[in-house]
Amino acid sequence: MAEFKKHWRTGRHEDTEFRVEIWSGEGGEVFAKTIQIGEQTPILYSEGELTASDADAVFALAEAVVEEELQQREENADAEEDADDDDA
């Protein structure tokens, strides 16, 4: 059974901080287990879902996920505002 080491890396997208839990295995397996955006509940990933060749590559994948998630949240907030305006 492979031994895994866990470490956290933090980053920032615009004004939002995020943390990525990265697991590295002896056999070269590297993957993100969780991504926490701001104070939100962490997003959990299964082993192999966000996998790359090294921790830097996994972190780059996580940055793309964060950017996409924040963009989706912004679009949803805009849609809610438009719906509220239509109701008025």
N, C-alpha and C positions, 0 to 999 in steps of 0.2 A: 504494500500500500504506500503510495507516494506521500511524502511529507510536504505540507504547504506552509508558507510563511505569509502572514497578513501584514499589510501596512496601509496607511492612509495617505492620500495626496489631496491637497486643496487647490482650488483654482477660483477664478472669478470670470464671470461673463457679464459685461457691462457693469451693473451695480449689484449683481447677485453672486454671492459666494456659494461654492458647492464643494462637497467632499466625495472622494471616490475610495472605496475599500477594494484594494487590489490584492489578489492572492497569487503567489508565485510558487510553482512546484519544482521539485528536483529534476523532473524530466523535461523541463522547459515550458511547461504549461503556465500561462499567465492569463488571468481573467479578472474582470470586475465582478464583485459580488453584490455591492450596493452602490447607489449614487444618491446622495442627499443634496437637494437643492434648497438653499436657504434653511429655514426652520421647518420645512415640510417633512412629512414622514418619508424615510428613505425608500427608494425604489429598489426592489430585490430582483436579482437576476440569477438564473440557474447556471451551474457550471457549464462552460462551453458557449453560453449565449453571447457574451461580449469578450471574445478571446482574441489575443494578438501575440506577436512574437516576443514582445518584451513590455515592461511596465510603461515605458514612454508611449508605445503604440496603443496600449490599453487606455491610458489616460487621454490620448487624442480621440479615441473612439468615444470615451465618456464625455469629453468636451462637446463633440458633435451631438450626442444625445441631449445634453443640457441645453444647447442652443435650440435644438428642435422643440424640446419640451417648453422652454420659455416662449418661443414664438407661438406655439399652439395655445398656451395660456393667454397670451396677449390677444390672439385672434378670437378666442372664446370670450374674453372680457369685452372686446369691441362689439361682438355679436350681441352680447347681453345688453350693452348700452344702447345699441340700435333697436333692440326689441323693446326696451324701456321707453325709448323716444317714440316708438310707434304706438305704445299704449297710452301715451300722454295726450 
